[in-house]
Amino acid sequence: MRAIWNGTVIAESDKTVVVEGNHYFPPGSLVAKHFRENLATTACPWKGTANYFDVVVGDKVNERAAWVYKTPKEAARNITNYVAFWRGVEVRA
């Protein structure tokens, strides 16, 4: 699977985990230079607290376009530190 934004591959892996229709990419599959931490958080009743990253490609910024569960609840332990995308990031095979 590849995550693509602004014409650039920002993550690639054959070991994603699908949860609720979203592909979660292992941390080592991200192209680090395209990610900047964002202070936003949200809460999921069964996964826990999500932290966000802005996706940066060139001079373009897609705020909070990626999220991660750093310390998920037990039910979502299999996606600890895995990253998923939205806000126009295309995920495809």
Secondary structure, DSSP 4 states (H G I P E B T S, - for coil): -EEEETTEEEEE-S--EEETTEEEBPGGGB-GGGEEEEEEEEEETTTEEEEEEEEEETTEEEEEEEEEBSS--GGGGGGBT-EEE-TT-EEE-
